[in-house]
Structures are given as C-alpha cells and as structure tokens.
Amino acid sequence: MIVKGIKELTEEEKYSIINRNKMNLEEIIPTVKEILDNVKNRGDEALREYTKKFDRVDIEDFKVYKEEIEEAYEKVDYKVVSAIERAYENIKRFHEIQLESIKEWEIEKDGIKTGQIVRPVRSAGCYVPGGRAFYPSTVLMTVVPAKVAGVKRVVVVSPPYGKGINPVTLVASHIAGADEIYKVGGAQAIGALAYGTETIPKVDIIVGPGNIYVTCAKMLVSGSEVKIDFPAGPSEVLIICDEEAKDEYVAMDLLAQGEHDPNSSCILLTTSREKAISIKNKILELMKNTERRNILERSLKNMAILYGDITECIEFSNEYAPEHLEIITENPREILKYIENAGSVFLGEYTPVPVGDYATGTNHVLPTGGCSRIYSGLSVDYFLKKISIQELSKEGLECISETVITLAEIEGLHNHAKTVKIRLQDKIDL
Ligand code: NAD
C-alpha cells in the first residue's frame, strides 16, 4: 500500500499505478488457440474433453432443459428469487430507457431523404463465470440488455456445477428471459459460441466477464464472424473524496472492492494528507475483523492512497480511467463535469459501488484496466446495428448527380457515373 502526494510520485510509481493489471495474454495464447481450434474442428467431442479436464465432470448433453430449471426453483430460497426479480425490474427499466435514446430518424432536403433505422443482432451469447463463484447478477446484466434490444436468441453459457449449473444462475437466467442455457465454460464455451457445435449453434455477439482464458478466447475469436463486448480484467475502484467524507464509508468501499480478487485495484484520491492517513488507519482497523481476509491482504498490497488538490485528483482519475468511480465530495456533480473516463460513476456518500453491482439498474459489466478510455460499459447499443437509409426522387437525383458523376469519374468508376446518367437521360447527355 502506498500513501503519497500525487505530485511526489516517481515516474515508475505513477506508471505502475496507471498501468495496473495489463493482462499478459502472450503466455496463454497457444493453449487457448489450441482449445479454440479443437472446438472448431471437433465440436461437442472437444467440449466434453475440456470440460472433463478443467471442470472435472463428464457431461454428455450440454443443454439445460425445462425440468432442470423447475428443479432449480425448488432449491433456491424464495428471498433470493424475489431479490433477483426486483433487481431484474430495475435493470430492465434502465435499459429500456437507454433503448429509447437510440432513435430512428429521417431528414429530407431537395428530394433527398436520408435516415437511420435500428435493428438488433439475431443472436447473443452471454458468458456467466462459474469457476470459483457464481454470479446471478451477471446473468441479469448480460441477458437483460440483449433482450431489451430485441435479440431473438439469447444464450447463456456457464461452467458446470457438478452435473448441472448452479441453481441460482439457472433461476436468474429464467427470470432474465434467456432462450437457451448450456453447461460449458472457459475458452471452450467461447469457441462453441463463436463457431457453433452440434449442440450449440453459433451466435453473432459474445458478451460477459470471465477469467484470463475466457478473455483471451473472446479476443481471439473476435472479428468478422463474431463481435465481442470488450476485454475485462480484475475489478477496480477509484474514489475521489474531500476532507468531509466519512473515513468509515470510504475505507469500507475500498475493502468492498478489494474482496473481489487478489488482483483488484483500489485507488483513493483525496484532497488532504491528513485525510489520506486517517482513511489508511481506518482500513487497517476494519481489516482486523473482516471476511475474505486472505484475498484482501493480497489486493490491498496494490492499493494507492494519494493526496493533492482537486484538480490534480481529477486529472489523475482521468488518466487512470477507472472501471468504477466514486465521488464523495461536498458537490460531486461539480466534479462530474470534468470526468472524461470511467465505466460507471457513483455520486455522493450514499452511493457505494455495490448498489450498481446489483440493483440500481445500471450495468455492472464494465471496462477495466484503463479500457474505459475507449469503451463504454455493456448497454443495449452493443446488441444493435444502426442501418442508414436513403431515398431520392428524380429531382433529388438530379440535384446530386453532378457531385456523384464527378467523383465517380475521377475514381475511374465510369459505370458508377453511368448508372446515374442513365436515369437522367432526358436531362444529361450520356
Ligand atoms: P470462469 O467461468 O471465468 O472460468 C472458469 C473456467 O476456466 C473453467 O470452467 C475452465 O474451463 C477454465 N480454466 C480454468 N483453468 C484453466 C486452465 N489452466 N487452462 C484453460 N482453461 C482453464 O470463472 P473464474 O475463474 O471464477 O473467473 C471469473 C472472473 O470473472 C473473476 O476474475 C471475477 O472477478 C470476474 N467477474 C467479473 C465480473 C464483472 O462484471 N466485471 C462479474 C463477475 C465475475
């Protein structure tokens, strides 16, 4: 853990904080490539082999049937089912409003109509991690935006839990409206979604978080055949707070992030040295009596508590481009005006990251490792295509003909020019 003034950081210190968790995929590319090639060439047979090797289970049929979902409901506590339903409603509402903001439109000038129509991709694959834990919230965050966007076939894949899939994941998939569920995980699941197998037809887009093998596989399959959302690594938070912020809230929010993963990154930027020290002490105090201490002890090693004036804090945050950004200052919306890069922003002392992880309705599948500089979090947009349209009257064609003919001829595409002229024979000499 480092506690220092932003201005006092050495170049190396700053570099290692900003360039956190750059995934070194080089080493695992050959393994993942081999898995993908095998799935492409041998389909279900390869899926069975890898599932036995990595998940230590023999699966004959990867498909989840109606009866398994009914059994899952019997195993899951009613309280959990209703929490999933409530979260589902909020997530659905948020993404429906997001969809409304993506407009179809048309304009007309001089007989030339142009515009945009919006159509969903036909199919989407949602990867739901399942190795070390299970994530019903990730089911909602991936399936719901796809369904709201209008995707007809939404597929969930998740590593097997014994012979099936964790019942909570199944219940969440059912509530979210998944059309198909398969018990397969890892790079082999990504291969199945990208190329298709006898049991699992291919999809158009693959979304959702996963470990390094899953992320590497997504990056390798992405291209003209299948689209992916973005690479996502270990989770992270950056908090900007002023002297008035409550130590306990800030310290707890950093611990909440650190418990995800030993590689999680937790950064605090505050406006005074005294505040930095008192929050550090609060973290050490809370650590004495915490769950998931073995993970936290490792993740907190990467923690940076930095202090500087508010402009320095904002500049550092923009350079860091965090996945989650909390702003706990007297007037957080004033700071928000200057925020350029973040996956999702949490404003004020009553908005800790977990509210967005589960229930406000915003999406928790977010770009990490500085990727919020160039990517947005998962949203309905990822599942949609904007198709441009144009329709010209004869007058419209006449109006634009000289521009088209001149540019087509200069590019040597004389038939391009002719196809315009032919329509205007009564007006133009061929
Ligand atoms: P996972 O489902 O991503 O990976 C498990 C699979 O990895 C296994 O089924 C196996 O097929 C494969 N695998 C394991 N060891 C392998 C090896 N040596 N070679 C090849 N393949 C191998 O589950 P996980 O491992 O628990 O990782 C989940 C990750 O997703 C965690 O880092 C977690 O923090 C992250 N996560 C992120 C979010 C988010 O929204 N950002 C949400 C939930 C989880």
Residues whose N, C-alpha, C, O or C-beta is under 5 A from the ligand:
A	BS01	NAD	F54 D55 V128 P129 G130 G131 R132 A133 Y135 T138 P159 G185 G186 A187 P209 G210 N211 Y213 V214 G233 H260 D261 H364 V365 L366
